[in-house]
Amino acid sequence: MYSFLSFRSMNFVHEIPKQHLQVFEIIRDAGQELKQPVFVVGGYVRDYYLDRLKEEPDIDFVTLGSGIKLAQKVHAKLPGSSLSVFKQFGTAMVKINDLELEFVGARKESYRRNSRKPIVEDGTLQDDQERRDLTINAMSWSLNAEDFGVLNDPFGGLADLEKKCIRTPIDPDKTFDDDPLRMLRAVRFASQLGFDIADETFESIEKMAPRLEIISKERILDEVNKIVLSEKPSIGFGLLFKSGLLKQFFPEMHNLHGVQEVNGHRHKDNFWHTLEVLDNVAEVSNDLWLRWAAIMHDIAKPPTQRFEPGIGWTFHGHDALGAKWVKRIFRRMGLPLDERMKYVQKLVRLHLRPIALVSDIVSDSAIRRLIYEAGEDIEDLMTLCRADITSKNEYKVKRYQNNFSRVEQKIVEVEEKDRMRKWKNPLTGEEIMNALGIKPSKTVGDVKDAVKEAILNGDIPNDHDAAYQFMMERKEEFVNE
């Protein structure tokens, strides 16, 4: 990390990162030939000061003039590069190897109250920086010959990086009213960087949260997934909840919050429990969909919540109902409805099963059925189950972890013996029809189900010859059904 004290001067000139210096010099020369001043802006500058630059980052450039013309000139000067022009947005992208360079003309924007379509005009660098979401994203470096590498930081973005503060460049009400997605971006950067949101900025988010309704689900989801993938996602989701943003697009998760008490019996707050589970998963896995399974695992607890005298609070069936809800929630939020959704459904449906198998006398049959149902996702299921242990009682946590270790060992033993992880029925439909002398019918499925149950119960081993013999011994039973 560079010393922030050395960058306080608005006229500070620093050494451009060596891996990008040649490209920046080409862009400088192209701008000079077109008489268009050009500046590096946004995330590249921010990440440089945070010492978190990627090797091949996406880099944004603002020019006082046509971004498209500048991109065309840069493309001509970079052999092997490709050019993409987006006339409707006035932008263009040059790609060289894995480096993406995006160019746009400096502009200022004004908005009609009920529209997300801005009135766009050419503007100055100051105009362009004012329309940016956060001070830490509004810094720029000059790429012009007379002041190459000079930092321009009109809103104190560098100081905010030092203070670990998320703040808007101008009045937050105007910033968020113009583009309500900026509220989610403020939360996302707070989550990713571990920064605090300034009081004035957060109060504005609380006030403006309902304005999020005009933003498309695709744009919202992009920010939410970045929060899910942050190092400690509970930071972001806690801010989404406290600000009122979460209930705007994910009311089911918001509704997990709250604790009821009957006769002195209280249950845990399922919202904060869910965030603990999510953080626990995040510590061991970067898989987006395993993290979504953590978010969704208790999602149906509120409607299944009951107080039973002598037992306490119960949530019977929340696993099955939660799995059923996954598709509806995924569809509404714009999440994929493919195998990734089915994966999340599976883990939500099965997340209580390993807990029921912690007994020393658990049968091979029960383990076999768990492996069969979880398939290739059995390790992820166990990861989720371990993450679900959030008790403050260390002895209780250790006992549960030891129990899960026994289940995992049992899974290994049963899988080595019975090979259920990638299970396929040993008998094909054609083989069944030939052996029983029948045509395609329900009987074929009945035979397959009977073979499957016999293998899962341990009545026969998981191999073809045993399955075939099992079928033939019951041939009359199947044919005469």
C-alpha positions in Angstrom: 0.0 0.0 0.0 1.4 3.4 -0.9 1.5 6.1 1.7 -1.6 8.3 1.4 0.4 11.3 2.8 2.5 11.5 -0.3 -0.6 11.9 -2.6 -2.3 14.8 -0.8 -1.1 17.4 -3.4 -3.5 17.9 -6.3 -0.4 18.3 -8.5 1.4 15.1 -7.3 3.0 13.2 -10.2 3.7 9.5 -9.5 5.1 6.6 -11.4 2.6 5.0 -13.8 2.4 1.2 -13.3 5.1 -0.2 -15.6 2.9 -2.9 -17.1 0.5 -0.2 -18.5 2.9 2.6 -19.2 3.3 1.9 -22.9 -0.4 1.8 -23.5 -0.9 5.0 -21.6 1.8 6.7 -23.6 0.1 5.6 -26.9 -3.2 7.0 -25.6 -1.5 10.3 -24.6 -0.1 10.6 -28.2 -3.5 9.8 -29.7 -5.2 12.4 -27.6 -2.5 15.0 -28.5 -2.9 14.3 -32.2 -6.7 14.8 -31.9 -6.2 17.8 -29.6 -8.4 16.0 -27.1 -7.3 16.0 -23.4 -7.6 12.5 -21.9 -7.7 11.1 -18.4 -7.7 7.7 -16.7 -10.8 7.6 -14.3 -12.6 5.4 -11.9 -11.8 2.0 -10.6 -8.2 1.8 -12.0 -7.1 4.9 -10.1 -8.9 3.7 -6.9 -7.5 0.2 -7.0 -4.0 1.6 -7.6 -4.1 3.5 -4.3 -5.5 0.4 -2.6 -2.7 -1.7 -4.0 -5.3 -4.1 -5.6 -4.8 -3.6 -9.3 -5.5 -6.7 -11.4 -2.8 -7.7 -13.9 -5.2 -7.2 -16.8 -7.8 -4.7 -15.5 -10.6 -3.0 -17.4 -9.5 0.7 -17.7 -11.9 3.6 -18.3 -10.8 6.8 -20.0 -12.6 10.2 -20.3 -11.7 12.6 -23.0 -12.8 16.2 -23.7 -14.2 15.4 -27.2 -15.3 12.2 -28.9 -14.6 9.0 -27.1 -15.2 7.1 -30.3 -12.7 9.1 -32.3 -10.1 8.7 -29.6 -10.7 4.9 -29.5 -10.4 4.7 -33.3 -7.0 6.5 -33.1 -5.7 4.3 -30.3 -6.9 1.2 -32.2 -4.9 2.3 -35.2 -1.8 2.7 -33.0 -2.1 -0.7 -31.3 -1.3 -3.6 -33.7 -3.3 -6.7 -32.9 -6.0 -4.8 -31.0 -9.8 -5.0 -31.7 -12.3 -2.1 -31.7 -16.0 -2.2 -30.7 -18.1 1.0 -31.1 -21.3 1.7 -29.3 -22.7 4.8 -31.1 -25.9 4.9 -29.1 -23.9 5.4 -25.9 -21.1 7.4 -27.4 -18.6 4.9 -26.2 -16.0 2.6 -27.7 -13.8 -0.2 -26.5 -10.3 -1.2 -27.6 -9.2 -4.7 -26.6 -5.5 -5.7 -26.7 -4.7 -9.2 -25.3 -6.8 -9.4 -22.1 -6.7 -5.6 -21.5 -10.0 -3.7 -22.1 -9.8 0.0 -22.7 -13.1 1.9 -22.7 -13.4 5.5 -24.0 -16.1 8.0 -23.5 -16.4 11.8 -23.9 -16.7 13.9 -20.8 -20.4 14.6 -20.2 -22.9 16.1 -17.8 -26.3 14.6 -17.2 -29.7 15.8 -16.0 -32.6 13.6 -15.3 -36.4 13.9 -15.5 -37.9 12.8 -12.2 -39.8 9.8 -13.5 -37.2 8.5 -16.0 -33.9 6.8 -15.9 -33.0 8.2 -19.3 -30.7 11.2 -18.7 -30.4 14.3 -20.9 -26.7 14.0 -21.9 -24.6 17.0 -22.9 -20.9 17.4 -23.5 -19.2 18.5 -20.4 -15.9 19.3 -18.6 -13.8 16.8 -16.6 -15.4 18.4 -13.5 -18.9 17.7 -14.9 -17.9 14.1 -15.5 -16.5 13.6 -12.1 -19.6 15.2 -10.4 -21.9 12.6 -12.0 -19.9 9.7 -10.6 -21.3 7.6 -7.7 -18.6 7.9 -5.0 -15.7 10.1 -4.2 -13.3 7.1 -4.3 -14.5 6.5 -7.9 -14.2 10.1 -9.0 -10.4 10.5 -9.0 -8.5 10.7 -12.3 -5.0 10.9 -13.7 -4.1 13.1 -16.5 -2.6 11.5 -19.6 -1.7 14.7 -21.3 1.9 15.7 -22.2 2.0 18.8 -20.0 0.9 17.0 -16.8 1.2 13.3 -17.5 0.4 11.3 -14.3 -1.0 14.2 -12.3 -3.8 13.2 -9.9 -7.1 15.2 -10.1 -9.1 14.6 -6.9 -11.7 17.4 -6.5 -13.9 15.6 -3.9 -11.3 14.1 -1.5 -11.5 10.6 -2.7 -8.0 9.8 -1.6 -8.7 11.1 1.9 -11.8 8.9 1.9 -9.7 5.9 1.0 -7.5 6.7 3.9 -10.5 7.0 6.3 -12.2 4.0 4.8 -15.2 6.0 4.0 -18.0 5.7 1.4 -19.3 9.1 0.4 -20.9 10.7 -2.7 -19.1 13.5 -4.6 -22.1 15.8 -4.4 -25.4 15.9 -2.5 -26.3 12.2 -2.0 -30.0 12.9 -2.5 -29.2 14.1 -6.0 -26.7 11.4 -6.7 -29.2 8.6 -5.8 -32.2 10.3 -7.3 -30.4 10.5 -10.6 -29.4 6.8 -10.6 -30.8 4.8 -7.6 -28.5 1.9 -8.5 -25.7 4.0 -6.9 -27.2 3.2 -3.5 -26.5 -0.5 -4.1 -23.0 0.4 -5.4 -22.3 2.3 -2.2 -23.3 -0.8 -0.2 -21.3 -3.1 -2.5 -18.1 -1.1 -2.2 -18.6 -0.9 1.6 -18.9 -4.7 1.6 -16.0 -5.4 -0.8 -13.6 -3.0 0.9 -14.8 -3.2 4.5 -15.4 0.6 4.5 -18.1 2.5 6.4 -20.8 4.5 4.7 -20.8 8.2 5.8 -23.8 9.1 8.0 -25.2 11.7 5.5 -24.8 9.2 2.6 -26.5 6.4 4.6 -29.4 8.6 5.7 -30.0 9.5 2.1 -30.0 5.8 1.1 -32.6 5.1 3.8 -34.8 8.0 2.5 -34.3 7.1 -1.2 -34.6 3.3 -1.0 -38.1 3.1 -2.6 -36.6 4.7 -5.7 -34.8 1.5 -6.4 -38.1 0.2 -8.0 -37.2 1.9 -11.3 -34.0 -0.1 -11.7 -34.0 -3.3 -13.8 -33.6 -6.6 -12.0 -30.5 -7.3 -14.1 -28.6 -4.2 -12.9 -29.7 -4.9 -9.3 -28.6 -8.6 -9.5 -25.2 -7.7 -10.8 -24.5 -5.6 -7.7 -26.1 -8.2 -5.3 -23.9 -11.0 -6.7 -20.8 -8.9 -6.1 -21.9 -8.4 -2.5 -22.5 -12.2 -2.2 -19.0 -12.8 -3.5 -17.3 -10.3 -1.2 -14.9 -11.6 1.5 -17.5 -11.0 4.3 -20.9 -10.7 2.6 -22.7 -10.1 5.9 -21.3 -6.5 5.8 -23.2 -5.8 2.6 -26.4 -7.7 3.5 -26.5 -6.0 7.0 -26.3 -2.6 5.3 -29.0 -3.6 2.7 -31.3 -4.6 5.6 -30.7 -1.6 7.8 -31.1 0.8 4.9 -34.4 -0.7 3.7 -32.9 -1.6 0.3 -33.2 -5.4 0.9 -37.0 -5.4 1.2 -37.2 -3.6 -2.1 -36.0 -6.6 -4.1 -35.7 -9.5 -1.7 -38.6 -9.3 0.8 -38.3 -13.0 1.7 -34.8 -12.5 3.1 -35.9 -9.3 4.9 -38.8 -11.2 6.5 -36.4 -13.6 8.2 -35.7 -10.8 10.7 -37.4 -10.9 14.1 -37.7 -12.9 17.3 -40.9 -14.1 19.0 -41.2 -15.2 22.6 -43.8 -17.5 24.2 -43.7 -18.4 27.8 -40.1 -17.3 28.0 -39.1 -19.4 24.9 -37.3 -17.4 22.2 -36.0 -18.6 18.8 -32.9 -17.2 17.1 -33.2 -14.3 14.7 -33.1 -16.2 11.4 -31.9 -13.2 9.4 -28.7 -12.7 11.4 -28.3 -16.5 11.6 -28.4 -16.7 7.8 -25.7 -14.1 7.5 -23.5 -16.1 9.9 -24.0 -19.2 7.8 -23.2 -17.2 4.7 -20.0 -15.8 6.2 -19.0 -19.3 7.3 -19.4 -20.6 3.8 -17.5 -17.6 2.4 -14.5 -18.5 4.6 -14.1 -21.8 2.8 -15.6 -21.4 -0.7 -15.8 -18.7 -3.4 -18.6 -20.6 -5.2 -21.4 -18.2 -5.9 -24.1 -20.9 -5.9 -23.0 -22.5 -2.7 -23.2 -19.0 -1.2 -26.7 -18.6 -2.6 -27.7 -21.9 -1.0 -26.5 -20.5 2.3 -28.7 -17.4 1.7 -31.7 -19.6 0.8 -31.4 -22.5 3.3 -33.8 -21.1 5.9 -35.8 -18.8 3.6 -39.1 -20.5 4.4 -38.8 -20.5 8.2 -41.3 -17.6 8.8 -44.4 -19.3 7.3 -43.5 -22.7 9.0 -42.8 -21.2 12.4 -44.9 -22.8 15.2 -44.7 -22.9 19.0 -45.4 -26.3 20.4 -45.9 -26.7 24.1 -43.3 -28.9 25.7 -41.2 -28.7 22.6 -40.6 -25.0 21.8 -40.3 -23.3 18.5 -40.4 -25.5 15.4 -40.1 -24.9 11.6 -41.3 -28.2 10.3 -41.1 -28.5 6.5 -39.1 -25.3 5.9 -36.5 -27.3 4.0 -39.1 -28.6 1.5 -41.0 -25.3 1.2 -37.7 -23.4 0.9 -36.6 -25.6 -2.0 -40.0 -24.9 -3.7 -39.6 -21.2 -3.3 -36.1 -21.2 -4.9 -37.5 -21.2 -8.5 -40.0 -18.4 -7.8 -37.3 -16.2 -6.2 -34.7 -16.9 -8.8 -37.2 -16.0 -11.6 -38.2 -12.8 -10.0 -34.6 -11.7 -9.2 -33.3 -12.7 -12.7 -31.1 -15.5 -11.4 -30.6 -18.5 -13.8 -33.3 -21.2 -13.9 -30.9 -23.9 -15.1 -28.7 -26.4 -13.3 -27.4 -23.8 -11.0 -30.9 -23.2 -9.7 -31.5 -26.9 -9.3 -28.2 -27.2 -7.4 -29.4 -24.5 -4.9 -32.8 -26.3 -4.6 -31.1 -29.6 -3.9 -28.9 -28.2 -1.1 -31.9 -26.3 0.5 -34.0 -29.4 0.4 -31.3 -31.7 1.9 -29.6 -29.3 4.4 -31.3 -30.9 7.4 -30.6 -34.5 6.3 -27.1 -34.9 7.6 -28.1 -33.6 11.0 -30.5 -36.5 11.3 -27.6 -38.9 10.6 -25.3 -38.1 13.5 -26.2 -41.1 15.6 -23.6 -43.8 16.1 -26.0 -46.4 14.9 -27.0 -44.7 11.7 -27.6 -47.3 9.0 -25.7 -47.7 5.8 -29.0 -47.5 4.0 -29.6 -43.9 5.3 -26.1 -42.9 4.3 -26.6 -44.6 0.9 -29.8 -42.6 0.3 -28.1 -39.3 1.2 -25.3 -40.0 -1.2 -27.8 -41.0 -3.9 -29.8 -37.8 -3.5 -26.9 -35.4 -3.1 -24.8 -37.0 -5.8 -21.7 -35.0 -6.8 -22.8 -32.2 -4.5 -22.4 -34.3 -1.3 -19.2 -32.3 -0.2 -21.0 -29.0 -0.8 -23.9 -30.2 1.3 -21.7 -31.1 4.2 -19.9 -27.7 3.9 -23.3 -26.0 4.1 -24.3 -28.2 7.1 -21.1 -27.3 9.0 -21.6 -23.6 8.2 -25.1 -23.9 9.7 -23.7 -24.5 13.2 -23.8 -21.0 14.6 -24.2 -21.6 18.4 -22.3 -19.4 20.8 -21.8 -22.5 23.0 -18.3 -23.8 22.0 -19.0 -27.2 23.5 -22.2 -27.6 21.4 -20.4 -26.5 18.3 -17.5 -28.9 18.8 -20.0 -31.8 19.4 -21.8 -31.0 16.2 -18.6 -30.7 14.2 -17.4 -34.1 15.6 -20.8 -35.6 14.7 -20.5 -34.3 11.1 -17.0 -35.7 10.9 -18.4 -39.2 11.7 -21.1 -38.8 9.1 -18.4 -37.8 6.5 -16.3 -40.8 7.4 -19.4 -43.0 7.0 -20.1 -41.4 3.6 -16.5 -42.3 2.5 -16.9 -45.9 3.7 -20.3 -46.4 2.1 -19.3 -44.8 -1.2 -16.2 -46.9 -1.5 -18.3 -50.0 -1.1 -21.5 -49.1 -3.0 -20.5 -46.4 -5.5 -23.7 -44.3 -5.2 -22.3 -40.9 -6.0 -22.8 -41.2 -9.8 -25.5 -43.8 -9.5 -27.2 -45.1 -12.6 -29.7 -48.0 -12.7 -27.8 -51.1 -13.6 -30.7 -52.2 -15.9 -31.7 -50.4 -19.1 -35.3 -50.1 -20.2 -34.5 -52.2 -23.3 -33.0 -55.0 -21.2 -36.0 -55.0 -18.9 -38.5 -55.3 -21.9 -36.5 -58.1 -23.5 -36.1 -60.1 -20.3 -39.8 -59.8 -19.3 -41.2 -59.9 -22.8 -43.1 -56.6 -22.5 -43.6 -53.5 -24.5 -42.9 -49.9 -23.3 -45.1 -49.4 -20.3 -45.3 -48.3 -16.6 -43.9 -51.7 -15.7 -40.4 -50.7 -17.0 -40.4 -47.8 -14.5 -41.7 -50.0 -11.7 -38.9 -52.5 -12.2 -36.3 -49.7 -12.2 -37.8 -48.3 -9.0 -37.8 -51.7 -7.3 -34.1 -52.3 -8.3 -33.2 -48.8 -7.0 -34.9 -49.4 -3.7 -33.3 -52.8 -3.3 -29.9 -51.3 -3.8 -30.5 -48.3 -1.5 -31.8 -50.7 1.2 -28.8 -52.9 0.9 -30.9 -55.9 -0.1 -28.7 -56.4 -3.2 -25.2 -55.0 -4.2 -25.0 -52.1 -6.7 -24.0 -54.2 -9.8 -25.7 -55.5 -12.9 -25.8 -59.2 -12.3 -27.4 -58.8 -8.9 -30.0 -56.4 -10.3 -30.8 -58.7 -13.2 -31.2 -61.7 -10.8 -33.4 -59.6 -8.5 -35.6 -58.8 -11.5 -35.9 -62.3 -12.8 -36.7 -63.7 -9.3 -39.7 -61.4 -9.3 -40.6 -61.7 -12.9 -44.1 -63.0 -12.4 -44.8 -60.3 -9.8 -43.8 -57.5 -12.2 -45.6 -58.9 -15.3 -48.8 -59.7 -13.5 -49.2 -56.4 -11.7 
